[in-house]
Amino acid sequence: MAISQRRSPSSYSRPYHVKLVYFAAVLKAEVQRLDRNQSREGVNLEYLKNVIYQYMVATDSVGQQAIFNAIATILHFSPKEKKAVMDSWKTYSYLPSMSSKR
């Protein structure tokens, strides 16, 4: 189709326009996910190990929250992933420091 024959965006039907908007959002989310994945490749595993270790041995929930934020930053968690973790903590009233010590 020649450039002069292309339809303007306003000439598309509403359902088609909705599909285009949806697919644009899906593609944008995928590009963001791929960018996060690519930036993770340079993460120093020794540093990440130390941060996760600090998280696991932290004795208070405030410290764990701060360390979780560091982990989420290092691993480039999406806002949706961060929210899912926080929601699961609230839903199950779970923070590792609240569990009983053996």
Z-matrix of the N, CA and C atoms (Angstrom, degrees):
N
C 1 1.451
C 2 1.522 1 107.82
N 3 1.296 2 117.12 1 129.67
C 4 1.453 3 122.31 2 179.79
C 5 1.518 4 109.91 3 -70.55
N 6 1.307 5 115.61 4 153.91
C 7 1.460 6 120.09 5 -179.16
C 8 1.522 7 110.92 6 -57.67
N 9 1.296 8 117.44 7 -39.19
C 10 1.464 9 120.12 8 -178.76
C 11 1.523 10 112.08 9 -68.14
N 12 1.329 11 118.01 10 -17.84
C 13 1.461 12 121.73 11 -179.10
C 14 1.525 13 112.73 12 -92.40
N 15 1.306 14 118.23 13 -7.87
C 16 1.468 15 120.35 14 -178.93
C 17 1.512 16 110.50 15 -67.70
N 18 1.316 17 114.55 16 147.12
C 19 1.462 18 120.96 17 -179.91
C 20 1.519 19 109.83 18 -83.95
N 21 1.285 20 116.13 19 148.71
C 22 1.461 21 119.67 20 175.31
C 23 1.532 22 107.92 21 -76.23
N 24 1.339 23 118.60 22 153.01
C 25 1.468 24 120.76 23 -179.44
C 26 1.524 25 113.21 24 -55.78
N 27 1.313 26 117.21 25 -32.55
C 28 1.460 27 119.22 26 -178.40
C 29 1.521 28 113.08 27 -72.15
N 30 1.345 29 117.24 28 -14.35
C 31 1.468 30 119.43 29 -179.06
C 32 1.527 31 112.75 30 -87.82
N 33 1.320 32 118.05 31 -5.84
C 34 1.462 33 120.63 32 178.33
C 35 1.522 34 110.48 33 -75.57
N 36 1.313 35 115.68 34 152.04
C 37 1.467 36 119.68 35 176.93
C 38 1.528 37 109.16 36 -69.41
N 39 1.304 38 116.67 37 157.15
C 40 1.471 39 121.86 38 -178.70
C 41 1.526 40 111.79 39 -57.69
N 42 1.350 41 120.16 40 -48.92
C 43 1.475 42 118.97 41 179.79
C 44 1.530 43 112.46 42 -59.70
N 45 1.318 44 116.47 43 -38.04
C 46 1.457 45 119.85 44 179.73
C 47 1.527 46 109.64 45 -66.69
N 48 1.325 47 116.75 46 -42.00
C 49 1.463 48 121.56 47 178.60
C 50 1.528 49 110.56 48 -62.02
N 51 1.325 50 117.09 49 -41.84
C 52 1.465 51 121.28 50 178.53
C 53 1.525 52 109.66 51 -61.59
N 54 1.331 53 116.92 52 -42.08
C 55 1.468 54 120.24 53 177.59
C 56 1.521 55 110.86 54 -62.08
N 57 1.334 56 116.62 55 -42.97
C 58 1.463 57 119.56 56 179.53
C 59 1.523 58 111.30 57 -61.37
N 60 1.312 59 116.59 58 -43.43
C 61 1.473 60 120.93 59 179.05
C 62 1.520 61 109.86 60 -63.17
N 63 1.329 62 116.65 61 -43.77
C 64 1.464 63 121.34 62 179.56
C 65 1.531 64 110.39 63 -61.00
N 66 1.332 65 117.21 64 -49.44
C 67 1.458 66 120.04 65 -178.00
C 68 1.525 67 111.64 66 -66.21
N 69 1.325 68 117.42 67 -32.74
C 70 1.465 69 120.32 68 175.48
C 71 1.527 70 110.04 69 -63.62
N 72 1.323 71 116.94 70 -41.43
C 73 1.472 72 120.84 71 178.67
C 74 1.524 73 110.83 72 -66.20
N 75 1.328 74 116.64 73 -41.53
C 76 1.468 75 120.97 74 178.55
C 77 1.527 76 109.99 75 -62.30
N 78 1.314 77 116.79 76 -45.33
C 79 1.466 78 120.24 77 179.81
C 80 1.525 79 111.68 78 -64.79
N 81 1.323 80 116.82 79 -39.60
C 82 1.469 81 120.12 80 177.96
C 83 1.526 82 110.58 81 -62.37
N 84 1.334 83 117.15 82 -43.61
C 85 1.469 84 120.89 83 178.49
C 86 1.521 85 110.65 84 -62.96
N 87 1.316 86 117.56 85 -38.72
C 88 1.467 87 121.24 86 179.87
C 89 1.528 88 110.55 87 -67.61
N 90 1.321 89 117.58 88 -40.80
C 91 1.462 90 120.69 89 177.05
C 92 1.525 91 110.07 90 -62.25
N 93 1.330 92 117.74 91 -43.03
C 94 1.461 93 121.01 92 177.65
C 95 1.524 94 111.22 93 -62.28
N 96 1.336 95 117.18 94 -40.87
C 97 1.463 96 120.93 95 178.32
C 98 1.523 97 110.39 96 -63.49
N 99 1.324 98 117.12 97 -43.68
C 100 1.465 99 120.73 98 179.35
C 101 1.525 100 111.40 99 -65.24
N 102 1.341 101 117.04 100 -37.37
C 103 1.462 102 120.03 101 176.13
C 104 1.527 103 111.10 102 -62.56
N 105 1.348 104 116.66 103 -42.86
C 106 1.474 105 119.90 104 178.01
C 107 1.526 106 110.02 105 -62.88
N 108 1.325 107 116.90 106 -43.08
C 109 1.465 108 120.30 107 -179.65
C 110 1.520 109 111.11 108 -62.18
N 111 1.324 110 116.03 109 -43.10
C 112 1.454 111 119.69 110 -179.02
C 113 1.521 112 110.94 111 -65.88
N 114 1.319 113 118.05 112 -39.34
C 115 1.455 114 119.88 113 -178.81
C 116 1.525 115 111.64 114 -72.29
N 117 1.328 116 118.23 115 -22.53
C 118 1.470 117 121.43 116 176.31
C 119 1.524 118 111.73 117 -68.48
N 120 1.317 119 116.69 118 -24.34
C 121 1.462 120 120.21 119 -175.55
C 122 1.519 121 112.50 120 -59.73
N 123 1.327 122 117.41 121 -27.19
C 124 1.457 123 120.59 122 -178.65
C 125 1.519 124 113.92 123 -90.59
N 126 1.322 125 118.39 124 3.34
C 127 1.458 126 120.99 125 -177.55
C 128 1.530 127 109.67 126 -67.33
N 129 1.313 128 115.03 127 131.57
C 130 1.450 129 121.18 128 177.17
C 131 1.526 130 108.07 129 -75.28
N 132 1.331 131 117.15 130 115.78
C 133 1.461 132 120.92 131 -175.72
C 134 1.527 133 112.62 132 -64.95
N 135 1.314 134 117.24 133 -32.49
C 136 1.469 135 119.80 134 178.32
C 137 1.529 136 109.81 135 -65.28
N 138 1.328 137 116.74 136 -43.36
C 139 1.464 138 120.85 137 177.76
C 140 1.518 139 109.99 138 -63.10
N 141 1.320 140 117.32 139 -45.60
C 142 1.460 141 121.68 140 179.28
C 143 1.528 142 110.35 141 -60.81
N 144 1.328 143 117.09 142 -43.25
C 145 1.467 144 120.90 143 177.57
C 146 1.522 145 110.66 144 -57.48
N 147 1.322 146 117.18 145 -44.70
C 148 1.460 147 120.83 146 -179.02
C 149 1.532 148 111.95 147 -65.29
N 150 1.327 149 116.76 148 -38.94
C 151 1.463 150 119.76 149 179.17
C 152 1.527 151 110.06 150 -66.83
N 153 1.313 152 117.32 151 -43.65
C 154 1.471 153 120.71 152 178.90
C 155 1.525 154 110.06 153 -65.15
N 156 1.315 155 117.20 154 -39.52
C 157 1.465 156 120.83 155 176.58
C 158 1.527 157 110.33 156 -59.21
N 159 1.339 158 116.94 157 -46.70
C 160 1.465 159 120.55 158 178.74
C 161 1.525 160 110.92 159 -60.06
N 162 1.313 161 116.78 160 -37.75
C 163 1.461 162 121.11 161 177.74
C 164 1.528 163 110.25 162 -62.85
N 165 1.321 164 115.96 163 -43.18
C 166 1.462 165 120.71 164 -175.45
C 167 1.522 166 112.66 165 -71.04
N 168 1.331 167 117.85 166 -28.48
C 169 1.459 168 119.58 167 -178.64
C 170 1.534 169 112.72 168 -100.38
N 171 1.321 170 117.12 169 -2.44
C 172 1.469 171 119.65 170 178.06
C 173 1.521 172 109.40 171 -61.03
N 174 1.308 173 115.92 172 140.97
C 175 1.467 174 119.91 173 -175.30
C 176 1.524 175 113.50 174 -103.73
N 177 1.319 176 117.43 175 -4.05
C 178 1.466 177 118.60 176 179.85
C 179 1.531 178 110.14 177 -131.65
N 180 1.318 179 114.96 178 151.47
C 181 1.467 180 119.75 179 -175.71
C 182 1.524 181 112.06 180 -68.42
N 183 1.329 182 118.21 181 -29.34
C 184 1.467 183 120.54 182 178.50
C 185 1.525 184 109.65 183 -66.06
N 186 1.329 185 115.79 184 -43.51
C 187 1.465 186 120.08 185 177.29
C 188 1.517 187 111.51 186 -63.78
N 189 1.328 188 115.87 187 -42.21
C 190 1.460 189 119.31 188 178.98
C 191 1.521 190 111.24 189 -64.05
N 192 1.326 191 116.92 190 -38.02
C 193 1.463 192 120.47 191 178.64
C 194 1.529 193 109.77 192 -62.40
N 195 1.321 194 116.79 193 -44.65
C 196 1.465 195 120.74 194 179.74
C 197 1.525 196 110.69 195 -63.51
N 198 1.327 197 116.31 196 -42.43
C 199 1.462 198 119.83 197 -179.41
C 200 1.534 199 110.29 198 -70.05
N 201 1.345 200 117.32 199 -36.57
C 202 1.462 201 119.56 200 175.30
C 203 1.528 202 109.97 201 -58.60
N 204 1.334 203 116.76 202 -42.53
C 205 1.468 204 119.96 203 178.65
C 206 1.526 205 110.80 204 -60.47
N 207 1.337 206 116.98 205 -38.58
C 208 1.464 207 120.21 206 177.40
C 209 1.525 208 110.52 207 -65.38
N 210 1.327 209 116.53 208 -43.83
C 211 1.471 210 120.48 209 178.92
C 212 1.525 211 110.00 210 -61.45
N 213 1.325 212 116.23 211 -45.41
C 214 1.466 213 120.25 212 -179.72
C 215 1.528 214 110.98 213 -61.68
N 216 1.319 215 116.44 214 -35.24
C 217 1.464 216 120.11 215 178.29
C 218 1.518 217 110.78 216 -71.15
N 219 1.319 218 117.16 217 -46.38
C 220 1.463 219 121.37 218 -179.46
C 221 1.524 220 110.90 219 -59.03
N 222 1.330 221 115.90 220 -43.27
C 223 1.459 222 120.55 221 -176.46
C 224 1.532 223 113.36 222 -90.88
N 225 1.319 224 115.66 223 3.45
C 226 1.466 225 121.56 224 177.36
C 227 1.522 226 112.08 225 55.87
N 228 1.330 227 115.55 226 50.87
C 229 1.465 228 119.72 227 174.84
C 230 1.525 229 108.52 228 -60.04
N 231 1.296 230 115.93 229 142.62
C 232 1.458 231 120.03 230 173.36
C 233 1.528 232 107.82 231 -76.23
N 234 1.327 233 117.72 232 161.12
C 235 1.470 234 119.00 233 175.98
C 236 1.536 235 111.30 234 -56.29
N 237 1.311 236 117.05 235 -35.48
C 238 1.464 237 121.22 236 179.34
C 239 1.532 238 110.84 237 -64.91
N 240 1.326 239 117.16 238 -41.12
C 241 1.464 240 121.05 239 179.04
C 242 1.528 241 111.14 240 -66.24
N 243 1.347 242 116.61 241 -43.60
C 244 1.464 243 120.15 242 177.72
C 245 1.528 244 110.57 243 -59.81
N 246 1.321 245 115.56 244 -45.22
C 247 1.458 246 120.39 245 -179.16
C 248 1.521 247 110.51 246 -63.17
N 249 1.322 248 118.08 247 -39.58
C 250 1.470 249 121.21 248 179.68
C 251 1.523 250 110.75 249 -61.41
N 252 1.321 251 117.61 250 -41.39
C 253 1.468 252 121.13 251 178.50
C 254 1.528 253 109.77 252 -64.96
N 255 1.320 254 115.61 253 -48.38
C 256 1.467 255 119.27 254 -178.76
C 257 1.530 256 110.98 255 -62.56
N 258 1.314 257 116.76 256 -41.08
C 259 1.467 258 120.48 257 178.60
C 260 1.519 259 111.30 258 -64.24
N 261 1.332 260 116.94 259 -38.60
C 262 1.467 261 118.78 260 179.78
C 263 1.522 262 110.62 261 -66.85
N 264 1.331 263 117.45 262 -35.21
C 265 1.456 264 120.00 263 176.33
C 266 1.518 265 110.39 264 -63.01
N 267 1.325 266 116.44 265 -42.15
C 268 1.465 267 120.71 266 -179.55
C 269 1.523 268 110.92 267 -70.22
N 270 1.318 269 116.37 268 -44.58
C 271 1.460 270 121.42 269 -177.02
C 272 1.521 271 111.75 270 -60.46
N 273 1.310 272 115.77 271 -44.14
C 274 1.457 273 119.84 272 -175.63
C 275 1.524 274 112.09 273 -99.61
N 276 1.330 275 116.34 274 8.04
C 277 1.471 276 121.35 275 -176.91
C 278 1.518 277 109.60 276 46.55
N 279 1.320 278 114.80 277 45.99
C 280 1.451 279 120.01 278 -173.77
C 281 1.519 280 110.98 279 -117.55
N 282 1.285 281 114.47 280 122.76
C 283 1.455 282 122.99 281 161.62
C 284 1.521 283 103.71 282 -135.19
N 285 1.310 284 117.52 283 134.24
C 286 1.462 285 118.51 284 -176.10
C 287 1.517 286 114.07 285 -50.96
N 288 1.324 287 119.56 286 -33.26
C 289 1.456 288 120.07 287 -178.27
C 290 1.529 289 112.00 288 -70.37
N 291 1.321 290 117.80 289 -15.77
C 292 1.451 291 120.84 290 -179.54
C 293 1.524 292 112.07 291 -85.94
N 294 1.315 293 116.49 292 -13.66
C 295 1.468 294 118.37 293 -179.02
C 296 1.521 295 109.17 294 -72.95
N 297 1.319 296 115.03 295 154.37
C 298 1.460 297 119.65 296 -177.22
C 299 1.519 298 110.35 297 -69.60
N 300 1.310 299 116.13 298 142.47
C 301 1.460 300 122.27 299 176.66
C 302 1.525 301 108.72 300 -82.48
N 303 1.296 302 116.10 301 142.60
C 304 1.471 303 120.21 302 179.83
C 305 1.482 304 111.90 303 -101.89
